[in-house]
Every structure is written in C-alpha cells, then in structure tokens.
Amino acid sequence: MKLHRLAHSRTGDKGDTSNISIIAYRAEDYPLLCEQLTAERVTAFFKDLLEPMAAPVRRYELPNVQALNFVLPGILRGGVTRSLALDAHGKCLGSALLDLDLIIPT
Amino acid sequence: MNALRIGSGAGYSGDRIEPAVELAEHGDLDYLVFECLAERTIALAQQVRISDPQGGYDPLLAERMRRVLPFVGRLAGRRRLRVITNMGAANPLAAAIEVRRIAAELGLGLKVVAVLGDDVLHALPGEQLLDNGQTVGSLGERLISANAYLGVDGILEALRVDADVVITGRVADPSLFLAPQMFEFGWAFDDWQRLGRGTLVGHLLECAGQVSGGYFADPGFKDVEDLARLGFPLAEIDADGNALITKVAGSGGRVSRATCAEQLIYEVHDPAAYLTPDVTADFSQVGFVEESVDRVRAQGASGRARPEQLKVSVGYLDGWIGEGQMSYGGPGAVARAELARGVVLKRLALIGVNMQDLRAELIGMDSLHGPRSSVEPWEVRLRVAARCDERSDAVRIGNEVETLYTNGPAGGGGASKSVRQVVAVASLLLPREAVKPRIEE
C-alpha cells in the first residue's frame, strides 16, 4: 500500500537542508510508520538526489501528533538562493515520498 | 485579563492582503502580526536601498497599512488593536516614516516605532567564518548585507513606549508573536516554560494560512472547504501561554489537528530543540485537541535556556543564473525534447560558455525528483539553467534554448528565457553581546 493512503506530509527548508514530516491520519497506523519508515529507507528513496558528502538523514519522532520528521542535509544543493533546481525549496519532496510502498501485515 | 488575541496577517512578503483586513476588522484582535521576511528578503531589499536610500522595505507595506490602519489603535467599542511587523526589511526607519505618512493621510493619530540594531554589516570581523566555509573578508565587495536575528527585546521596548505600530527589520519569526505575549502577561525573560509555549504559538501562526488550510489540500485525501476565501489564523492565549488556534468565522479554510500538525513540524529539525534568540523551545511532546470545528487547542510545549549566540544571515552576490525553456508536444515529444537538450548542451560547449554549474531537464519527466519510467506524456518542456560568474555567459543559456526554434528538432514552442543575479545567503553566529537592539520613536 502506498504511504499516501496512510499519511500526509509537508516539506520545509533551511539553508540547503530539507525537513519532511510524515503524519499518520490515524493513530493506530503510527507504529507501522515508525517500524517501516526508517532513516535508511528514506535515504534509499532519495539516493539520486542526496548529496553524497552531506551528513546522514536523521529521523525524529513526535508521538503526540503521530508524526515522523526526516531531516535531509545537503539535498537542496546550495540552498534556495544558489540552486539551479526548478523547485529550489524542495517543496515537492514530501509529496514524492508519499509514493513509498508499505507492507501491510495481514 | 481575558484571553489575548493575536492574528497573523501575512506568512510571506507577497501574501494575500484580504485575509489580514478580515482579521483586523472582524478578528476582535489585540495584535495583528505580519511576518514578511524569508531568508533572502533582506539581502534583496538592501540592494534596493543601495540605489534608493529611502527604499528597502516591503513593497506591499503601504497597501497593507492603508487597508488595516483604520482598525488600529483605540477605537470606540473595540479592543485596542496594535500591529507588529518585520516589513521594515533593510530599512525599518524609512518604513516607519512611510507608515506615519499614511496614518496622517488617513487622519489617524497613531504612534509608529521602529526597531533597529539587526544590521551588523559594519560590525563583522573580516576573519569571521561563514557556514559555507568562506570568511566574511573573502566576499569583498560582493558582501551586501548582514542581519542578526533579534529576539523580543526591541519589540518589548516599543510596546512599553505605547507603540500602535511596531516596525522591525530581521527578528526571529516566532519572536514577533512572543513579544506581545510577554508584554501583556509580564513573563520574565527566563520563564523558559512559558516562553516555549509562546514560541509554539508564534511558530504555528508565522506562516499565516499554512495553519488554517493553506498548503494542505490533497483532493480525496485532505479536502479544504472554500480554499479560494482562505482565512488567516488567530490564537486565543491565556496567561500561562496555553493557546487555541482558530480563524474568523465564515472565512474559508480549516483549522484541524492535521493542519496544526503539519505546521508544527514545518521548518523544524530536532523538535526538542527549536532554537530562537529567546528560548530553546521543545515541541517534541506537543499535541492538539479539536474542541470544536476550526478550534484547536495546542498543548505540551516547553522550553529551556536560550542560546548564547545569535544567528546572522549574510547576503552576498554570487554570479548570475541564465535559463531557457522550450515545450514539445504530441507523439515523440520526449525524443525531440531529449534531442534538443543534447543539442543545446553541445552548442554551449562549442561556443565556450563559462559555467559554474549546469542543469538540463525535461519538465514533466525528471525536473523535480529525477527520472522514472512512465507512460509517454502528451507534452514535455525542456529547461536548461546554469550559474555563471559573468552576466554575458548567463545570457547565452536562454539564447541557445530560444534558437531551437529554427535550429533544433521539429515542433518546439513557447520559448522563454531569463537572467537573474544570484543573491546567495550564508549564516554565522555572533555572541549575544555584540548585537544591540534599540528603538526609534
């Protein structure tokens, strides 16, 4: 099942770092997100976009809003002001991440 | 006093004005705050100020003030409304003069106070290191601006002298909202718990519509009613900093647990350590309760001692970006666009354009997140962009895309080209004592 079915997301930028929130619609789905949405999984999803020399992707948990926060250093390649990217803020990254496939236990 | 009511009239410089007027007129507010400075805005404003010493403040300042000032001050039968804004950008003094002029024109007796002291351009040591590894000195004449993120101090002083309108340059966004809470409730500068809560209120409100249903709708998954008439948020806050987020009844949009959760995490890294000049706020245990439709209570924020150093944002010129685009449609669109991409890149190499960085992509295929196998699109748009030291090189990028009309594959259309100067931003840290906020009445 696509992550899009279970969670919503917003992306922020500071310098050349993006942060992507993944927020479960239902509290009962949050443990599944915590288990499957690891920093490694997100790193693999964005492997072509991440700066190889940058610090690793970090994950923070916000249990009372059933959310995870991923911080992706360097992914904005010089930041909003210098980047040649069409979406220099990386605003669309969170929407892309919602395409990730989850395994739903039966 | 009963609950303090603070509204958010703008989330960025170019934001819509109607929701701010709606809040001023119908929000029953004590304070209306306009947050209008993104990371780079001051550097761009400083460039304006260099060519016009009376300029360099927010381009929408006059229009916003003309629309909301009639509701500001002590008016019969209404709460006293005051305005706090960082629309002063690179020139808060000139902005204050302009607001005084507009107030006089409207026949209003309002006190307008400017907060100064964020501009530290001439106080930076040349050997000071930036976060990009360069020193301040190495930027030479390319250095445009250096502004420290001030906290609540200057705004508090302005409120103490009874300002109706407070105009600042660079102030940390949440501080614009924290200052009136500290002023009204008499919180001490080291009451970290309440400062953390008040900072949460500021953080939730600082992007205006982003907490009331803007930047949220995803049809079929997250629907927002009447997005076209999106209203901006306000907070009802008690003396301990407990707050309820809502909006003007009848406005479009939605305030819900989900909209608040998205804004809670927006532009936050470690939620347990959200740094501002006033407090190290802890949002990690924040939760939201929907008391009724469009009324959401925020709880669980706390705080610890403020950082000893202040962040300074440094703006500098960093060359030019040239860009060109061309569309291709119908059967074989992708193959023709890819041929066009290859041709442009080869021509740029053949004529020897000097580029620091180059990017060529197909909008509709790979421009946002890289390539991915998919069905052939009905249309696709080539985009070529490069950063160059010289303007003359940057101009060539768009030109080489435009010449695809008569020199490229079949059927290109809708060419566009642009050149812009790059104003880059880096940051550094200064000891708190090196920055001295002050007011001008």
HADDOCK unambig.tbl for C-alpha pairs under 7 A between the chains (distance, minus, plus):
assign (segid A and resid 9 and name CA) (segid B and resid 262 and name CA) 6.86 0.50 0.50
assign (segid A and resid 10 and name CA) (segid B and resid 262 and name CA) 5.99 0.50 0.50
assign (segid A and resid 10 and name CA) (segid B and resid 266 and name CA) 6.72 0.50 0.50
assign (segid A and resid 11 and name CA) (segid B and resid 266 and name CA) 6.51 0.50 0.50
assign (segid A and resid 12 and name CA) (segid B and resid 266 and name CA) 5.23 0.50 0.50
assign (segid A and resid 12 and name CA) (segid B and resid 267 and name CA) 4.37 0.50 0.50
assign (segid A and resid 13 and name CA) (segid B and resid 267 and name CA) 5.71 0.50 0.50
assign (segid A and resid 14 and name CA) (segid B and resid 267 and name CA) 6.59 0.50 0.50
assign (segid A and resid 19 and name CA) (segid B and resid 267 and name CA) 6.30 0.50 0.50
assign (segid A and resid 19 and name CA) (segid B and resid 268 and name CA) 6.95 0.50 0.50
assign (segid A and resid 19 and name CA) (segid B and resid 269 and name CA) 6.59 0.50 0.50
assign (segid A and resid 21 and name CA) (segid B and resid 265 and name CA) 6.33 0.50 0.50
assign (segid A and resid 60 and name CA) (segid B and resid 270 and name CA) 6.65 0.50 0.50
assign (segid A and resid 62 and name CA) (segid B and resid 284 and name CA) 5.47 0.50 0.50
assign (segid A and resid 62 and name CA) (segid B and resid 285 and name CA) 6.55 0.50 0.50
assign (segid A and resid 64 and name CA) (segid B and resid 285 and name CA) 6.04 0.50 0.50
assign (segid A and resid 64 and name CA) (segid B and resid 286 and name CA) 6.11 0.50 0.50
assign (segid A and resid 64 and name CA) (segid B and resid 287 and name CA) 4.85 0.50 0.50
assign (segid A and resid 65 and name CA) (segid B and resid 261 and name CA) 6.16 0.50 0.50
assign (segid A and resid 65 and name CA) (segid B and resid 287 and name CA) 5.52 0.50 0.50
assign (segid A and resid 71 and name CA) (segid B and resid 269 and name CA) 6.15 0.50 0.50
assign (segid A and resid 81 and name CA) (segid B and resid 422 and name CA) 6.91 0.50 0.50
assign (segid A and resid 81 and name CA) (segid B and resid 423 and name CA) 6.41 0.50 0.50
assign (segid A and resid 81 and name CA) (segid B and resid 424 and name CA) 4.98 0.50 0.50
assign (segid A and resid 81 and name CA) (segid B and resid 425 and name CA) 6.54 0.50 0.50
assign (segid A and resid 82 and name CA) (segid B and resid 422 and name CA) 6.54 0.50 0.50
assign (segid A and resid 82 and name CA) (segid B and resid 424 and name CA) 5.84 0.50 0.50
assign (segid A and resid 84 and name CA) (segid B and resid 359 and name CA) 6.66 0.50 0.50
assign (segid A and resid 84 and name CA) (segid B and resid 385 and name CA) 6.18 0.50 0.50
assign (segid A and resid 84 and name CA) (segid B and resid 386 and name CA) 6.70 0.50 0.50
assign (segid A and resid 86 and name CA) (segid B and resid 367 and name CA) 6.79 0.50 0.50
assign (segid A and resid 86 and name CA) (segid B and resid 368 and name CA) 6.90 0.50 0.50
assign (segid A and resid 87 and name CA) (segid B and resid 368 and name CA) 6.54 0.50 0.50
